[in-house]
Amino acid sequence: MPFTPFHFGPGLAFGLLFRKYFHTPTFILANLIVDIEPFIILVLSLDLPLHWFFHSLVGAFILGLILSFFMFMARNVFRPLFMSLKIEFIKNDEFKSYLLAGVLGVLFHVFLDYPIYSDIKPFFPIDFNPFYNPSITHEIYLFCILTFIIGLIEYIIIIIKKTG
């Protein structure tokens, strides 16, 4: 994983860029939620690889579906919070916008992790990571930092346009 907070950058930048097509808060959360798995494995001292089922393609897809459903069902609870951020995240409130955001966000997360960690099994249960390439770790972290900066700039521009 690039360390979990680094995943916020791509979530913010691409979430804002494509906010007309999918639910941005769901996309941002989807980019972060995958790392609940290693957290739980560490806290509970489970005898499992740190990046286990939810870092696989099937697991990520399932997690994206679950998150999409949860965010859609809880949309009225979260709406005041999202509105306080001064952004209209999506023009329609259809489930497909949540589904797209949840699944793509989780998959985006795991694809950033695949080159960095040898313990990830993209095709779980097959014990092989064909994407493992630790030589590009620096570039992945740089990408995450740059997308965070871009996301902040996008957010500022959106706020200025909305208030100006």
Secondary structure as UniProt FT lines:
FT   HELIX           4..7
FT   HELIX           8..17
FT   TURN            18..21
FT   HELIX           24..33
FT   TURN            34..35
FT   HELIX           36..43
FT   TURN            44..45
FT   HELIX           53..55
FT   HELIX           57..73
FT   HELIX           75..84
FT   TURN            85..86
FT   HELIX           95..113
FT   TURN            114..116
FT   TURN            118..119
FT   TURN            122..125
FT   TURN            130..131
FT   HELIX           134..136
FT   HELIX           137..163
//
